[in-house]
Amino acid sequence: MTAFKSILFFIVAPGMLGGFIPLALLRTGSQWKTGILSYGAPLLWGIGLVMLIWCFWDFLAKGKGTPAPIDPPKHLVVAGFYRLVRNPMYVGVLFVLAGHFVWFGYWALAIYAVLFFLVVHTFVTRYEEPHLRKVFGAEYEEYCKQVSRWIPRIP
């Protein structure tokens, strides 16, 4: 049942934020000819989707729950992409959004990606991180010391 909830959440949350909404923005506003850059879009989409699927799997297998608030993980997930950044699912969606922009070239997509990041950053810093500190305590504090929020640390 947890797998079903996770798949449903995957379709609704990242599917809506990284798929439906950006595609609804197509043909709005001005367009930038991305030229040869557009060939990088499949790579960006691929990286983003791999990150999302891998993270969802880690939530199921290692966290024993889902990313959805209705069935949160029982264990702090610090494996896979979570060893690189604390928010790899949001980073994965940003890769997908960047792919949309370089493929289609509509400025509305770039603006949407920036707004997405600002909203997510606010959500993470105001709600998600304080909540995880309450739930996982010292384990989460130590994790925060080791892993950055958005950009991987280079050793």
GIRABEL-V512416 format. One record per helix or strand of 3 or more residues. SS is the DSSP state (helix for helix, strand for strand). FROM is the first residue (numbers start at 1). LEN is the number of residues. If there is no record, write none. Layout:
<<SS/FROM/LEN> <SS/FROM/LEN>>
//
This chain:
<<helix/2/23> <helix/35/27> <helix/69/3> <helix/80/4> <helix/88/17> <helix/107/40>>
//
